[in-house]
């Protein structure tokens, strides 16, 4: 009896799984989109753009995106301190993917209305 290929497959081994692990969550895709459109962006600007997001939540998401090499945090030695976020080269490489998501949304957002 032939085994179905899915019996040996693992979703966690796919590129799709890896990409989702980097950008999944409520805020990460929106943060990346914001930086794609408006970089550089300061923390307070990002918070206003996202709407109702707690400082801790935004800070955690930014740290994770920075850890994963998708964004860079630049701190200026000023008083008060100024911090700006922008996409890294790796993060910029996701722009094509995010653009396609945006295109799909624009094309289909009125389908069910």
C-alpha positions as MATLAB code, in Angstrom:
seq = 'XXXXXXXXXXXXXXXXXXXXXXXXXXXXXXXXXXXXXXXXXXXXXXXXXXXXXXXXXXXXXXXXXXXXXXXXXXXXXXXXXXXXXXXXXXXXXXXXXXXXXXXXXXXXXXXXX';
ca = [
       0.000    0.000    0.000;
       1.378    3.402   -1.006;
       1.787    5.931    1.768;
       0.280    9.349    1.286;
       3.084   12.006    1.122;
       1.435   13.933    3.957;
       2.269   11.078    6.323;
       5.963   12.039    6.165;
       5.499   15.804    5.828;
       5.815   18.289    8.677;
       4.476   21.812    8.387;
       7.209   23.063   10.719;
       9.804   22.141    8.062;
       8.325   24.450    5.416;
       9.388   27.933    4.392;
       5.783   29.014    4.936;
       6.003   27.973    8.584;
       9.276   29.838    9.061;
       7.918   33.033    7.486;
       4.781   32.896    9.616;
       6.878   32.374   12.747;
       8.604   35.701   12.043;
       5.570   37.806   11.136;
       2.687   36.145   12.957;
       0.670   37.923   15.577;
      -1.692   40.826   15.746;
       0.873   43.619   15.423;
       3.991   42.377   13.614;
       2.543   42.525   10.088;
       1.149   45.996   10.814;
       4.477   47.195   12.213;
       6.254   45.938    9.102;
       3.656   47.552    6.861;
       3.986   50.853    8.736;
       7.759   50.818    8.361;
       7.433   49.862    4.713;
       5.258   52.923    4.085;
       6.661   55.535    6.485;
      10.151   54.646    7.734;
      11.828   55.804    9.835;
       9.157   55.760   12.530;
       9.405   56.705   16.186;
       7.807   54.628   18.959;
       5.006   57.128   19.671;
       4.219   57.507   15.965;
       3.988   53.725   15.674;
       1.720   53.570   18.700;
      -0.642   56.167   17.244;
      -0.639   54.365   13.887;
      -1.550   51.036   15.528;
      -4.268   52.510   17.721;
      -5.007   50.800   21.004;
      -1.790   48.961   21.778;
      -0.088   48.860   25.157;
       3.489   50.168   25.457;
       4.657   46.764   26.674;
       3.022   44.909   23.770;
       4.449   47.228   21.134;
       7.869   47.182   22.768;
       7.874   43.368   22.884;
       6.875   43.070   19.219;
       9.546   45.573   18.167;
      12.195   43.681   20.165;
      11.190   40.383   18.536;
      11.310   41.892   15.036;
      14.709   43.380   15.836;
      15.966   40.045   17.237;
      14.834   38.320   14.036;
      16.759   40.831   11.940;
      13.720   42.402   10.269;
      13.936   45.891   11.782;
      16.650   48.094   13.198;
      16.422   50.333   16.222;
      18.481   53.511   16.128;
      18.874   55.490   19.324;
      20.055   59.086   19.160;
      22.064   60.485   22.106;
      19.693   63.343   22.840;
      17.693   64.527   25.811;
      15.032   63.270   25.798;
      16.271   60.172   23.955;
      14.966   59.690   20.431;
      14.572   56.206   18.971;
      13.652   55.433   15.375;
      12.768   52.145   13.758;
      13.340   51.145   10.158;
      13.466   48.000    8.055;
      16.705   46.110    7.641;
      17.676   44.701    4.272;
      16.189   41.395    5.414;
      12.973   43.134    6.472;
      12.832   45.015    3.183;
      12.954   41.703    1.363;
       9.515   40.989    2.862;
       8.054   44.039    1.103;
       7.154   41.965   -1.961;
       5.178   39.567    0.239;
       3.446   42.375    2.133;
       2.686   44.175   -1.129;
       1.015   41.054   -2.494;
      -1.092   40.756    0.682;
      -2.109   44.395    0.257;
      -2.942   43.866   -3.429;
      -5.053   40.822   -2.606;
      -6.913   42.741    0.103;
      -7.650   45.664   -2.188;
      -8.881   43.280   -4.866;
     -11.110   41.211   -2.586;
     -12.191   43.389    0.331;
     -15.600   44.171   -1.202;
     -16.324   40.559   -2.262;
     -18.644   39.794    0.658;
     -20.236   43.197    1.135;
];
